[in-house]
Amino acid sequence: MSKITIPTQTWIQLYADLANWHVEESAIDSPWREDEDGNESYTEEAQDKFNHASGCVEEILERFFEKGAWSEREEI
């Protein structure tokens, strides 16, 4: 099965968006915390869940897509 090549930047955005969606939809409480400067970040538990989900999403993406721009791909 030939795979569709997608640019690396798109690959990263896709797995990050899907992992973020998973974290937010599966959270009972807010997965976000705010520091004293007003910056938002994941709670420790949410960050762990994001890291795990992004790895799983990448495994799924690898089944169907090739990461990298066409110019980076080996000639067919």
C-alpha positions in Angstrom: 0.0 0.0 0.0 1.5 3.3 -1.0 1.3 6.1 1.6 0.4 9.7 1.2 3.2 12.0 2.0 2.3 15.0 4.2 4.6 17.8 5.2 6.3 17.4 8.6 4.7 20.6 9.9 1.3 19.3 9.0 2.1 15.9 10.6 3.1 17.6 13.9 0.0 19.8 13.9 -2.3 16.9 13.1 -1.0 14.6 15.9 -0.9 17.6 18.4 -4.5 18.6 17.6 -5.8 15.0 17.9 -3.9 14.4 21.1 -5.2 17.7 22.5 -8.7 16.8 21.5 -8.4 13.5 23.4 -7.1 15.2 26.5 -9.8 17.8 26.6 -12.7 15.4 25.8 -11.6 12.8 28.3 -10.9 15.2 31.2 -13.4 15.3 34.1 -11.8 18.4 35.4 -10.1 21.1 33.4 -6.8 19.8 32.1 -5.4 23.4 32.2 -3.6 25.3 34.9 -2.6 28.9 35.0 0.7 30.2 36.5 1.3 33.5 38.3 2.1 35.2 34.9 -1.2 34.1 33.4 0.4 31.4 31.2 -1.7 28.3 30.6 -0.3 24.8 30.5 -1.5 21.2 31.1 -1.7 19.8 34.6 0.9 17.1 35.2 -1.8 14.4 34.6 -3.0 16.0 31.4 0.5 16.4 30.1 1.1 12.6 30.7 -2.1 11.9 28.9 -1.2 14.1 26.0 2.3 12.5 25.7 0.7 9.0 25.6 -2.0 10.1 23.2 0.4 11.8 20.8 2.5 8.6 20.6 -0.6 6.5 19.9 -1.8 9.0 17.2 1.6 8.9 15.6 1.5 5.1 15.4 -1.9 5.4 13.6 -0.7 8.1 11.2 2.3 6.0 10.3 0.0 3.3 9.0 -1.4 5.7 6.4 1.0 8.5 5.8 4.6 9.2 5.2 6.1 12.2 7.1 8.0 14.7 5.0 7.6 17.0 2.1 7.6 15.6 -1.4 11.1 17.1 -1.9 12.3 15.1 1.1 10.9 11.8 -0.2 12.9 9.3 -2.1 12.2 9.1 -5.8 9.7 6.4 -6.8 
